[in-house]
Amino acid sequence: MQEFLKDNPTVISQGVQWGDMDAAQHVNNTVYFRYFESARIEFFNQIDFMDFTGEGTVGPILAETSCKYKAPLTFPDTIKITARILPDSITEYGFVMQHFVFSEKLQRIAAEGMSRIVCYDYKNKQKAFISSELRKKLIS
């Protein structure tokens, strides 16, 4: 597992909540998208890409997301959720992030996801170019 985590710059750990489960007694499919979001936001915080409401008006916006479910999660469990940029995915306006949800109880990946992010100018309500400063942070 250490090799797996080493390749992911952002890893957060959290418990599976009882309320995450549905009538089928496993984590509901929609919850995985919240898991991805939590790791994605942590990544953005780490590179200072979340301050788009003050002086800076450009920030991330989710354009697309998907999930491949590999194994059902159940309560109780502790999961590790990752977020990383796929380097070849960086374009002039956005990039793709890859996510994994690793189950401590199952000792395996429970889900794999993708998020396509676009840089967005919230003041002018339009997509924006990735700055050279942001590009350096995304590559490193």
QUIFENKA-V771007 format. One record per pair of residues at least 12 apart in sequence whose C-alpha atoms are under 10 Angstrom apart, sorted by the first residue. I is the first residue (numbers start at 1). J is the second residue. Records with the same first field share a line. If there is no record, write none. Layout:
I = J ; J
//
This chain:
1 = 102 ; 107 ; 108 ; 109
4 = 82 ; 100 ; 102 ; 109
5 = 80 ; 81 ; 82 ; 100 ; 102
7 = 82 ; 83 ; 84
8 = 81 ; 82 ; 83 ; 84 ; 85 ; 98 ; 99 ; 100
9 = 43 ; 46 ; 82 ; 83 ; 84 ; 85 ; 140
10 = 39 ; 40 ; 41 ; 42 ; 43 ; 44 ; 46 ; 80 ; 81 ; 82 ; 83 ; 84 ; 85 ; 99
11 = 38 ; 39 ; 40 ; 42 ; 43 ; 79 ; 80 ; 81 ; 82 ; 83 ; 84 ; 99 ; 100 ; 101
12 = 35 ; 38 ; 39 ; 40 ; 42 ; 43 ; 79 ; 80 ; 81 ; 82 ; 83 ; 101
13 = 35 ; 39 ; 78 ; 79 ; 80 ; 81 ; 82 ; 101 ; 102 ; 103 ; 104
14 = 35 ; 77 ; 78 ; 79 ; 80 ; 81
15 = 75 ; 76 ; 77 ; 78 ; 79 ; 80 ; 103 ; 104
16 = 31 ; 35 ; 73 ; 74 ; 75 ; 76 ; 77 ; 78 ; 79 ; 103
17 = 74 ; 75 ; 76 ; 77 ; 78
18 = 74 ; 75 ; 76 ; 77
19 = 31 ; 75
20 = 32 ; 73 ; 74 ; 75
21 = 73 ; 74 ; 75
22 = 74
25 = 72 ; 73 ; 74 ; 75
26 = 71 ; 72 ; 73 ; 74 ; 75
27 = 72 ; 73 ; 74 ; 75
28 = 72 ; 73 ; 74
29 = 67 ; 68 ; 69 ; 72 ; 73 ; 111
30 = 67
32 = 66 ; 67 ; 68 ; 69 ; 73 ; 81 ; 100 ; 101 ; 110 ; 111 ; 112 ; 113
33 = 65 ; 66 ; 67 ; 99 ; 113 ; 114 ; 115
35 = 79 ; 80 ; 81 ; 82 ; 99 ; 100 ; 101 ; 113
36 = 65 ; 66 ; 67 ; 81 ; 82 ; 83 ; 97 ; 98 ; 99 ; 100 ; 101 ; 111 ; 112 ; 113 ; 114 ; 115
37 = 62 ; 65 ; 81 ; 83 ; 99 ; 115
38 = 81 ; 82 ; 83
39 = 80 ; 81 ; 82 ; 83 ; 84 ; 99 ; 100 ; 101
40 = 81 ; 82 ; 83 ; 84 ; 85 ; 97 ; 98 ; 99 ; 115 ; 117
41 = 60 ; 83
42 = 82 ; 83
43 = 82 ; 83 ; 84 ; 85 ; 138
44 = 59 ; 60 ; 83 ; 138
46 = 137
47 = 134 ; 137 ; 138
48 = 134 ; 137
49 = 119 ; 134 ; 137
52 = 120 ; 121 ; 122 ; 123
53 = 122 ; 123
56 = 121 ; 122 ; 123
57 = 120 ; 121 ; 122 ; 123 ; 124 ; 125 ; 128
58 = 119 ; 120 ; 121 ; 122 ; 123 ; 124 ; 125 ; 126 ; 127 ; 128 ; 129 ; 130 ; 131
59 = 117 ; 118 ; 119 ; 120 ; 121 ; 122 ; 127 ; 128 ; 130
60 = 94 ; 95 ; 116 ; 117 ; 118 ; 119 ; 120 ; 121 ; 122 ; 127 ; 128
61 = 94 ; 116 ; 117 ; 118 ; 119 ; 120 ; 121 ; 122 ; 127
62 = 94 ; 96 ; 115 ; 116 ; 117 ; 118 ; 119 ; 120
63 = 94 ; 96 ; 115 ; 116 ; 117 ; 118 ; 119
64 = 96 ; 114 ; 115 ; 116 ; 117 ; 118
65 = 96 ; 97 ; 98 ; 113 ; 114 ; 115 ; 116 ; 117
66 = 98 ; 99 ; 112 ; 113 ; 114 ; 115 ; 116
67 = 98 ; 99 ; 100 ; 111 ; 112 ; 113 ; 114 ; 115
68 = 100 ; 110 ; 111 ; 112 ; 113 ; 114
69 = 101 ; 109 ; 110 ; 111 ; 112 ; 113
70 = 101 ; 108 ; 109 ; 110 ; 111 ; 112
71 = 101 ; 102 ; 103 ; 106 ; 108 ; 109 ; 110 ; 111
72 = 103 ; 106 ; 109 ; 110 ; 111
73 = 101 ; 102 ; 103 ; 105 ; 106 ; 110 ; 111
74 = 103 ; 105 ; 106
75 = 105
76 = 105
77 = 103 ; 104 ; 105 ; 106
78 = 102 ; 103 ; 104 ; 105 ; 106
79 = 100 ; 101 ; 102 ; 103 ; 104 ; 105 ; 106 ; 107 ; 108 ; 109 ; 110
80 = 100 ; 101 ; 102 ; 103 ; 104 ; 109
81 = 99 ; 100 ; 101 ; 102 ; 103 ; 109 ; 111 ; 112
82 = 97 ; 98 ; 99 ; 100 ; 101 ; 102 ; 112 ; 113
83 = 97 ; 98 ; 99 ; 100 ; 101 ; 113 ; 114 ; 115
84 = 96 ; 97 ; 98 ; 99 ; 100 ; 114 ; 115 ; 138
85 = 97 ; 98 ; 99 ; 114 ; 115 ; 116 ; 117 ; 138 ; 139 ; 140
86 = 98 ; 114 ; 138 ; 139
87 = 138 ; 139 ; 140
88 = 139
89 = 116
90 = 116 ; 117 ; 118 ; 130 ; 135 ; 138 ; 139
91 = 118 ; 129 ; 130 ; 135
92 = 118 ; 119 ; 128 ; 129 ; 130 ; 131 ; 132 ; 135
93 = 117 ; 118 ; 119 ; 120 ; 127 ; 128 ; 129 ; 130 ; 131
94 = 116 ; 117 ; 118 ; 119 ; 120 ; 127 ; 128 ; 129 ; 130 ; 135
95 = 115 ; 116 ; 117 ; 118 ; 119 ; 130 ; 135 ; 138
96 = 114 ; 115 ; 116 ; 117 ; 118
97 = 113 ; 114 ; 115 ; 116 ; 117
98 = 112 ; 113 ; 114 ; 115 ; 116
99 = 111 ; 112 ; 113 ; 114 ; 115
100 = 112 ; 113 ; 114
101 = 113
118 = 130
119 = 131
//
